[in-house]
Amino acid sequence: MEFFLKYQQVILRSLGGFLLLIGFIVHFWTVPQEGISQNDRAAANLARMEKSVQDSGSTNQRKQKYDHSQFLKELKAQQEKQIEHFTILIMILGALSLGYSFIKKKKHCIG
């Protein structure tokens, strides 16, 4: 406890800077890039090929497949929202910690 009180400003500034840095890195790493990713392109090509095969084999008996695409889209959107909220929280905590380290503390003298 004595160590923390002695080096409180250094610890809070280091922690605040570290949290801000990590928050920005994670946020910009996870922000979706413009355009279509290779996975999305491959999924679209696969869906197009399945549809083509399904149409050409119309005489065969077809099974109705459950469409997972809507569920996956909602899951991805929810995960992106959670990551965005988490990185914002980390950046706020880092800024508060860094700001708190610059506040001057009053020393109480007991006389």
Residue pairs with C-beta under 8 A, 6 or more apart in sequence:
4 11
8 101
9 101
12 97
12 98
12 100
12 101
13 97
13 98
13 101
13 102
15 94
15 97
16 94
16 95
16 96
16 97
16 98
16 99
16 100
16 101
17 94
17 98
18 94
19 90
19 91
19 93
19 94
19 97
20 91
20 94
20 95
20 98
21 94
22 90
22 94
23 87
23 88
23 90
23 91
23 94
24 91
26 83
26 86
26 87
26 90
27 84
27 87
27 88
27 91
30 80
30 83
30 84
30 87
32 80
36 44
47 69
54 62
